Amino acid sequence: VTQQHNGYGFIEFLDVTDADYAMTVLNMIKLFGRPLRVSKSSLNSKAELSRDVGANLFIGNLDPIDVDESLLYDTFSAFGTLIRPPKISRDEATEESKGFGFVSFDTFQASDM
């Protein structure tokens, strides 16, 4: 209704160790001049609980113009193998970023390859 993004997103990791490491390293790092707030999110549905994902990270305060799924992939794939492409929440009508997204990882060992 307001045409303004909410400024948050989600990232999923297969391994909790990967999520904790990414949170430690990336929390409050500036991306296009805006500090990322990285924390664990809670799963909301039984369907999400049944997925083969070890951790789900919420990435907020994403610049709605300069940050896209490709940039999230390039940034977070340095911490491990992504098990699915990053997802940025977008407005259904305009396809503009709402300023948040999610990423899913494989294992901590995959990041050492």
Protein Blocks (a to p, Z undefined) as FASTA:
>chain_A
ZZpaehiacdddfblklmmmmmmmmgopaeehiacdddddddfbfklmmpccfbdcddeh
iafklpcfklmmmmmmmnoccfbdcdddddfklopaehiacdddfbfklmmZZ
